[in-house]
Amino acid sequence: MTFDIRQQDVFAFLDSLPSESVDLVVTDPPYSGMNQHLQLGHGRIVGDYKDAGNGGKWFAEFQDDPENFRALLDEFYRVLKPDRHLYIMFDSYSMLTLGPIVREVFDVKGILVWDKVNIGMGRYYRRRHELVIFASKGVRPLSSKDRPDIITVKRLYRTEYPTQKPVAVFDAMITASVEPGFVVIDSFVGSGSSAVAALKAGCTFIGADIAERAVSIAQWRAAMFATTGNDPLEGDHRLPLPRGLQVDDMTQDTAA
């Protein structure tokens, strides 16, 4: 099991990869749209969005204007081999504004729903799901024909890393689209859940994040899994983050 996780801006990371060198793209961008446009106020992830004093507690968000997002998709298309798959996760707001752009670059095959089982936050209808666009460059079947378009996996609570998503969500996507030895990339690696899922599937993983702490945590997590076969941030073998990797004031109960 091999992995390479780097601290790089998404475009610098993708620019470092040769054309048609990747077998699968699976990623969960930290979209700026919901916070910037909806201005949700006192959310449990980022605090008061308008409070400049919260800057050090936030993710570095991906500026998801249509031009920037189209440039991102063009780079994904360039690095992806022919007849390979792409998975991009969306919140509802970003799906409305950015989802249609995916069809300008890739062949969109469907929309997957991650059912988090337990209800989340919200002012009106409270959120219980996230969305994933499943698309392809060329033609490639899934590993089996009996996969539903709903991924039912409970959200994580009281995690060591903010917005940490269950590895099982990435398992569902990755195992449908890879063979052992494939190269899987995630340009917004966050806590490294995608890295663990790729390594479990016998793939080589290459990831990046602009945040130094995220990269340190994902590197530690992937190394622990590669060495022991146990995921230190989930399940029975869950461990506290090593000293120096704690994410101050960011632990929360939502499920990168």
C-alpha positions as CSV (number, residue, x, y, z in Angstrom):
1,M,0.0,0.0,0.0
2,T,1.6,3.3,-1.1
3,F,0.5,6.8,-0.7
4,D,1.8,10.4,-1.4
5,I,0.0,13.2,0.4
6,R,1.3,16.8,-0.2
7,Q,0.6,20.3,1.0
8,Q,-0.3,22.0,-2.2
9,D,-2.9,24.3,-3.7
10,V,-5.4,22.2,-5.8
11,F,-4.2,23.7,-9.1
12,A,-0.5,23.3,-8.3
13,F,-1.2,19.7,-7.2
14,L,-3.0,18.8,-10.4
15,D,-0.4,20.6,-12.6
16,S,2.2,18.4,-11.0
17,L,0.5,15.3,-12.3
18,P,1.1,14.0,-15.9
19,S,-1.7,13.9,-18.4
20,E,-3.7,10.6,-18.3
21,S,-1.8,9.3,-15.3
22,V,-4.8,8.8,-12.9
23,D,-7.3,6.0,-12.7
24,L,-9.9,7.6,-10.4
25,V,-10.7,11.0,-9.1
26,V,-12.7,11.1,-5.8
27,T,-13.0,14.4,-3.9
28,D,-15.0,16.6,-1.6
29,P,-14.2,20.2,-2.2
30,P,-14.6,22.7,0.7
31,Y,-17.1,24.9,-1.3
32,S,-17.3,28.5,-0.4
33,G,-20.7,29.0,-1.9
34,M,-23.0,28.0,1.0
35,N,-21.2,30.1,3.5
36,Q,-20.7,33.1,1.3
37,H,-24.1,33.3,-0.2
38,L,-26.4,31.8,2.4
39,Q,-24.6,33.4,5.4
40,L,-25.8,30.8,7.8
41,G,-24.6,32.6,10.9
42,H,-23.7,30.6,14.0
43,G,-22.9,27.2,12.5
44,R,-21.2,24.6,14.6
45,I,-18.4,24.0,12.1
46,V,-17.1,27.5,11.5
47,G,-18.8,29.7,14.1
48,D,-20.1,33.1,13.0
49,Y,-19.2,33.3,9.3
50,K,-19.0,37.1,9.4
51,D,-16.7,37.3,12.4
52,A,-13.1,38.0,11.1
53,G,-11.7,36.7,14.4
54,N,-12.7,33.2,13.4
55,G,-10.3,33.1,10.4
56,G,-7.8,30.7,12.0
57,K,-10.5,28.1,12.8
58,W,-11.8,27.7,9.3
59,F,-10.9,25.6,6.3
60,A,-9.3,27.4,3.4
61,E,-12.4,27.3,1.2
62,F,-12.3,26.5,-2.6
63,Q,-13.5,29.6,-4.4
64,D,-16.2,27.9,-6.4
65,D,-17.2,30.6,-9.0
66,P,-18.1,28.9,-12.3
67,E,-14.9,29.9,-14.0
68,N,-12.7,28.4,-11.3
69,F,-14.8,25.3,-11.0
70,R,-14.7,24.8,-14.8
71,A,-10.8,25.1,-14.7
72,L,-10.8,22.5,-11.9
73,L,-12.9,20.1,-14.0
74,D,-10.6,20.7,-17.1
75,E,-7.6,19.6,-14.9
76,F,-9.4,16.5,-13.6
77,Y,-10.2,15.6,-17.2
78,R,-6.6,16.1,-18.3
79,V,-5.0,13.9,-15.6
80,L,-7.6,11.2,-15.8
81,K,-7.0,8.2,-18.1
82,P,-9.5,7.3,-20.8
83,D,-12.4,5.1,-19.7
84,R,-12.1,6.1,-16.1
85,H,-14.5,7.5,-13.4
86,L,-14.9,10.7,-11.4
87,Y,-16.8,11.3,-8.2
88,I,-17.3,14.9,-6.8
89,M,-19.2,15.5,-3.6
90,F,-21.6,18.4,-3.3
91,D,-23.8,20.2,-0.8
92,S,-27.2,21.1,-2.0
93,Y,-26.4,24.7,-2.7
94,S,-23.3,23.9,-4.7
95,M,-25.1,21.2,-6.6
96,L,-27.6,23.8,-7.9
97,T,-24.9,26.3,-8.9
98,L,-22.0,24.1,-10.1
99,G,-23.5,20.6,-10.8
100,P,-24.6,21.4,-14.4
101,I,-21.0,22.5,-15.3
102,V,-19.8,18.9,-14.8
103,R,-21.8,17.9,-17.9
104,E,-19.8,20.4,-20.0
105,V,-16.6,18.4,-19.4
106,F,-17.6,14.8,-18.4
107,D,-20.3,12.3,-19.2
108,V,-22.4,12.4,-16.1
109,K,-23.8,9.0,-15.3
110,G,-25.8,9.7,-12.3
111,I,-26.2,11.4,-8.9
112,L,-25.6,9.4,-5.7
113,V,-27.1,10.3,-2.4
114,W,-25.3,9.9,0.9
115,D,-28.0,9.2,3.5
116,K,-26.4,10.2,6.8
117,V,-29.2,8.3,8.7
118,N,-29.3,10.9,11.5
119,I,-30.7,14.4,10.9
120,G,-28.4,17.3,10.8
121,M,-28.6,21.1,11.1
122,G,-30.9,23.4,9.2
123,R,-33.3,26.3,9.6
124,Y,-36.1,24.8,7.6
125,Y,-35.9,21.2,6.3
126,R,-33.0,19.8,8.3
127,R,-30.2,18.2,6.2
128,R,-29.8,14.5,6.3
129,H,-27.9,13.9,3.0
130,E,-25.1,15.0,0.7
131,L,-24.8,14.5,-3.0
132,V,-22.2,13.0,-5.3
133,I,-22.0,13.4,-9.1
134,F,-20.7,10.2,-10.7
135,A,-19.2,10.8,-14.1
136,S,-16.9,9.3,-16.6
137,K,-14.2,10.1,-19.2
138,G,-15.1,7.5,-21.8
139,V,-16.8,4.2,-21.0
140,R,-16.2,2.0,-18.0
141,P,-18.6,-0.3,-16.3
142,L,-18.9,-0.5,-12.5
143,S,-17.4,-3.5,-10.7
144,S,-20.9,-4.9,-10.2
145,K,-24.4,-4.2,-11.5
146,D,-26.3,-4.3,-8.2
147,R,-25.1,-1.1,-6.6
148,P,-27.8,1.3,-5.4
149,D,-27.6,5.1,-5.9
150,I,-28.1,5.7,-2.2
151,I,-25.1,5.2,0.2
152,T,-26.5,4.7,3.7
153,V,-23.8,5.3,6.2
154,K,-24.2,7.1,9.6
155,R,-22.6,10.4,9.9
156,L,-19.7,10.7,12.4
157,Y,-20.0,12.4,15.7
158,R,-17.4,14.1,18.0
159,T,-14.6,13.5,15.5
160,E,-11.0,14.5,15.8
161,Y,-11.2,16.4,12.5
162,P,-13.9,18.8,11.4
163,T,-16.3,17.6,8.7
164,Q,-14.6,14.1,8.8
165,K,-16.6,11.8,6.5
166,P,-16.8,8.1,7.1
167,V,-14.4,5.9,5.2
168,A,-17.4,3.7,4.2
169,V,-18.8,6.6,2.0
170,F,-15.5,6.6,0.0
171,D,-15.4,2.7,0.1
172,A,-18.7,2.7,-1.8
173,M,-17.4,4.9,-4.6
174,I,-13.9,3.6,-4.9
175,T,-14.7,-0.1,-4.8
176,A,-17.2,0.4,-7.6
177,S,-14.6,1.9,-9.9
178,V,-11.1,0.5,-9.3
179,E,-9.0,-2.5,-9.7
180,P,-6.0,-3.3,-7.4
181,G,-3.0,-1.2,-8.5
182,F,-5.1,1.7,-9.8
183,V,-4.0,5.3,-8.9
184,V,-6.6,7.2,-7.0
185,I,-6.4,11.0,-6.3
186,D,-8.1,13.4,-4.0
187,S,-7.1,17.1,-4.4
188,F,-8.9,18.1,-1.1
189,V,-7.8,15.3,1.1
190,G,-8.9,16.7,4.5
191,S,-8.7,14.1,7.2
192,G,-7.6,11.3,4.8
193,S,-10.8,9.2,4.7
194,S,-10.4,8.8,0.9
195,A,-6.8,7.7,1.4
196,V,-7.8,5.0,3.8
197,A,-10.5,3.8,1.4
198,A,-8.1,3.7,-1.5
199,L,-5.5,1.8,0.4
200,K,-8.1,-0.7,1.6
201,A,-8.9,-1.3,-2.1
202,G,-5.3,-2.1,-2.9
203,C,-4.7,1.2,-4.8
204,T,-2.0,3.8,-4.8
205,F,-3.2,7.0,-3.4
206,I,-2.0,10.6,-4.2
207,G,-3.6,13.5,-2.3
208,A,-3.2,17.1,-1.4
209,D,-4.6,19.8,0.8
210,I,-3.7,23.4,1.2
211,A,-3.8,23.2,5.0
212,E,-0.7,22.0,6.7
213,R,-2.6,20.5,9.6
214,A,-4.9,18.5,7.3
215,V,-1.8,17.1,5.4
216,S,-0.1,16.1,8.7
217,I,-3.2,14.4,10.0
218,A,-3.9,12.6,6.7
219,Q,-0.2,11.5,6.4
220,W,-0.3,10.1,10.0
221,R,-3.6,8.4,9.4
222,A,-2.6,6.8,6.1
223,A,0.8,5.7,7.6
224,M,-1.0,4.1,10.6
225,F,-3.4,2.2,8.3
226,A,-0.7,1.1,5.9
227,T,1.4,-0.2,8.8
228,T,-1.2,-1.8,11.1
229,G,-4.3,-2.2,8.9
230,N,-6.3,-0.2,11.5
231,D,-7.8,3.3,10.9
232,P,-6.8,5.4,13.9
233,L,-9.7,7.9,13.4
234,E,-12.6,5.4,13.1
235,G,-13.9,2.2,14.6
236,D,-12.6,0.1,17.5
237,H,-9.0,1.3,17.0
238,R,-9.8,5.0,17.1
239,L,-6.9,7.0,18.7
240,P,-6.6,10.6,19.7
241,L,-4.5,12.8,17.4
242,P,-0.8,12.9,18.4
243,R,0.4,16.0,20.2
244,G,0.9,18.8,17.8
245,L,-1.9,17.6,15.4
246,Q,-4.9,18.6,17.5
247,V,-7.4,20.7,15.6
248,D,-8.1,23.4,18.2
249,D,-11.7,24.6,18.6
250,M,-12.8,22.6,15.5
251,T,-14.1,19.3,16.8
252,Q,-17.8,19.1,15.9
253,D,-20.6,16.6,15.3
254,T,-21.1,16.7,11.6
255,A,-19.6,14.4,9.2
256,A,-13.8,15.5,4.5
